[in-house]
Amino acid sequence: MNKTTPLYRLAHARTGDKGNRSNISVVAYHSEDYSLLLKELTEEKVKAHFGFRSPGVVKRYELPNLMALNFVIDDVLDGGVNLSLNLDSHGKSLSYWLLAMEVNADFY
């Protein structure tokens, strides 16, 4: 049986946006959790988690000295701030959505 936990128990996030691209950094609270982030937060899993927004390319950058991962997600912001009629479909709400993702924590 897999034990899962929401990502926000292991990390915090910071985000920004430019045009139709979101940039989300996920930073582990504790160094021992960074390996779990590497295993669980793949480009494919993050893209699937944002599937309802129909993202394009998801690129992951690893920042081991900061215990962080940075995700650049294309085509996820309904065209960007100037083209979207949605209220806050950008920015911080997307980082909160990523932090709600359930991750496998069998060895946690």
N, C-alpha and C positions, 0 to 999 in steps of 0.2 A: 504494500500500500504506500503510495506516495504522500509525503507530508508537504504541504504547500504553505506559503506565507506571502502576504502582499509585499511587494518590493519596498514600500515605504518603511518597513521595519528594519531594513538592512542599509538603506541609502537615502540620500536627499537628491534633489534635482534642481537644475537651473536651466532656463531656456531663453531663447531669443528667436527672432524671425526676420527674414529679409525677403521681400517679394513673396513667392509661393513656397519658400523653403523654411523649415523649422530646424533649429539647432538645439538639441537637448543633451545636457551633461548630467550623468548619474554618478554620484560620488559615494563610495562606501563609507559608513560611519566608522568601521573597524577594519584594519588591514587584513584580518583573517577572512573577511567576507568578500574581498576583491576577487578571489578565485571563483567564488560562486557566481558573481556578476559576469565574469568572463564566460563561464559555462552556460548560464541561463539566458543572458541577454544577447542573443545572436541577432544578426541583421534580419534573418528570416522570421524569428519570433516577434521582434519589434514591428516589422512590417505587418505581420498577421494581427498583432494587437491593435494597430491603427487601421485595419482593413476597412472599417466602416467609412473612413475618410479617403479611401482609394489612393494611398500614397504611391509615388513612383519609386525611384531608387532610394534605398536606405543604406547609408554607409556608416560603419562603426570605426571609430578611432580609439585606440587604447592608450591610456595615460597612466602607466603603472606607478610612477613616482607620486602621483596625486591620488592614487586608488580610484581612478575615474575612467569612465567610458564616455565618449562624445558621439552622439548620433546626429547625422545630417539627413533629414528626411525631405525629399523633394515632392512637390505637388500635393501637399497635405493641408494647405491653408486657403482653399477655395479661391485661388488666384491672388491672394495677398490682401493686405489691409485695405488698399485703395480700390480693389475690385470686388470685394466681398460685402454682402449686405448682412452677414451674420455678426452678431455681437460676440466679441471675444472668442472667435474660433481660432484664435492665434495665441501666442504667448504662453503665459503661465498655465492656462487650462490644459494644454497638451502635456506639460511636464507632470501635472497632477494625474492625468489619465495614465501615463506610463508608470507612475509610482503605484497605481492601483493594480498593476499586473501581478498575477500570482506566479511565483517562482517555486521550483522544486527545491525543497530544503530538507531532503532526507538526511543529510549528514550535518545539518545545522544544529 
